Amino acid sequence: MRTSPRPDPGDDPAGLLLLRGPLPDVSAWVRRGVVPATVVPMQGWTAVLPEQRSFADPPYADGTMLLAGRPVPRRLGPALGFWVLDGRAVITVQTRGRRGIRWVVWEPERGIVSPPGLAVAGPVTLQRLAGGGSRSELVEILHELYVQPDRLLAAVVAVLELPGARLLLDSSGVTDLPGAVPVLPAPRQVGYFNDAVRDAVALRQELEA
């Protein structure tokens, strides 16, 4: 069973996931995935900063995309994720009391959009899960049209009084933060993932034939 080589250690972390679960449990959850990340305790939250490349084979090599769409166990939630995906600012919301991921998707020059098939989260939910911040300022930020996606996300994190805003702009030195733990996916998990993808592709090709 082949696993992917470790991504270049020089890859910068991309994105920010904040969970309420304790650091050891969050680290174990990261290890059961395919995305290497740094896990850091931050002001009552546990932050996960993924590397840009996962251990999975293409087309699943985008670590940011994979982690953004990965469900968080209820015991580790609630969770708020902040991501730049395909030039968009994306916020993911996962609560303990509701299954599935809800999304806030913002595009330059368009503002908030509602992609079909995605459950949408609003400012009230964001503020409630964050536990602080100004809703009016949050709404004002989300109505901006001409700003870089990473700067918009950093402003949202700051106005919600959450930790980690500066890491969305400059993640250098994240491994030097107090309590930071680099976490690598378990090779067995990566192998299972890659095998499952290959099996699914082979099955689809057989059905199409």
N, C-alpha and C positions, 0 to 999 in steps of 0.2 A: 504494500500500500504506500503510494508516494505522497509526500506532503510538500508544500511549497517552501522554498527557502525563506529565511527571515528577511523582511524588508530591510533596505538600507537604514542603519541606525540614524543616519542624518535626516531622514524624513521628518518634517515638522508635523506635530499633532495638528489635527484639523477638526473643528467642531468642539462643542462642550455639552456634556450630558450631566445634569444634576439629579441625584437620587437621594432619598431620605434613609436608605438602608446603611448599615454600618460598613466600614471599609473592608473588613475580611469577607463579608458576604458578597459585596459588590465585586471584589477582586476575583472571588470564586466564579461568579457569573461571567465576568469577562473571560476568564480562562476557559470556560465551556463554549466560547464562541470562536471566531476566526480572525478577529481584529486585535492586533496588539495595541495596548493603550497604557497611559499613565493614570493611576488612580490616586486621588489626593483628598484628604479631609479638609473641608472648607466651611467654617461658620455654620455648623449644624447640617451641612449637606456633604455628600460624597461626590466629588467631581470625577468624571471619566473623560479624558482627552485622547481620542483615538489617533493613531498614525494614519497617514493618507492611504497607505496600501495595506490590504489585508493579506492573510496567508493563503487565501483561497485562490484557485485558478481563475483566469479570465472566463467569463465576463464579470466575475464577482470580486475583482481585485480592488474596487473602490471601498476603502475602509469606512470613510465618512458615510457613504450611502448605506452600507450594510448596517452600521450601528444605528443610524437614524431610523431605520425601519425595523429594528429588532425589538420585539415586545419585552417589556420589563416585568419580572415577576411581581405580583401584588405585594408580597412581603417587603420588597425593596422600594416600593413607590411611596408617595407619588413621585413622578419624574418629569423634568422639563429639559428638552434638548434644543440646542441652538446650532444651526448648520448653514453653510453656504453650499448649495447644490445647483449645479448648472447655471450659475450666475444669479440665483434667487436666494433670498433670505428665507429660511424655513425654521419654524418652531414646532416641536412635537410635544404633545401633552399626553401623559398617561397617569390616570388616577387609580387609587386602590379600589374604588367602588364601581368602576365602569371598565368593561373589557375593551380592548382595542386602542389604537392610537388616533388621536385627533390632531389636526394640523392647522398651522397658520402659514400661508404661502404668500410671499411678497415679491413682486417683480419690479425692477427699475422702470420708471416712467409710467407704470400702471398701478402700483400700489398693491393692496390686498386682492388676490384672485382666489377663485374657488375651483380647483381642478376637479373634473368629474371623478366620482368614485372615492373621494377622500372625505372622511368626517371632519368637520370644521370646528375649531375652538375659537372662542371670543375673548375679548379683554377681561371680562368678569372672571372667567375660568383661570386665565393666566394670573391675575392678581390674587385670586383666592388660593391657588396652589403655592404661589410665591410667599404669601403671608405678609405682604407689605407693599409699599410703593404707591404711586399716584396713578389712578385710573385715567384721569384726564390727560396727564402727560403721556401715558402709554398710548392712548388713542391718537394724540397729536403726532407722536413718533411714527406710528404705523400709517399715518396719512401722508408722510413724506414720500416724494416721488423721485427726487434727484439726490441720492446718497448712495455710497457704496454699501453692498449688502452686509459686509462684516461690521461696518460702523453702525449700521442700523441695529444689528443684533446686539452689539456692545451697548448701545444706548438703551435698548429694551432691558437687558440684564441689569444695567445700572439703575434705571428708573424703578424697577421692581425690587431694588435693594437686595439683589442676589449677588453671590460672590462669582469672581471669574471673568468679569467684563473685559479686563485688559488682555486676558489670554486669547480672546477672539481676534485681537489685533496683532498681538505679538506673543507667541507661545514659547519663545526661546527661554530656556532656564526652567521649564516646568518641572523637570526631574529634580531640580534643586529645592523645590518648595518643601516646607516642613511636612514630614509624614508621607511624601510622595513615594509611590510604589510602582515600578514598571511591571506590567503583567503581560506575559506571552500566552497565546492560545495553546492549549494542550495538543500535542501532535496527533493524538488519537481523534480528537474532535475535528481537527482540520481534515484528516483522512476520511472520516465519516461524511463530512460536508462535500468534499470533492467527489467521493464515490457516488453520493446521492445525486449530485448534479450530472455526472456522467451517465448514470442509469436513466435519469429523466430525459436527457437528450437522446440517448439511444432508443428509448421507448417512443418518443415523439417521432423520431426519424422512421422507426419501423411502422408506426401507425400511418404516417404520411405516405410511405411506400405502398 
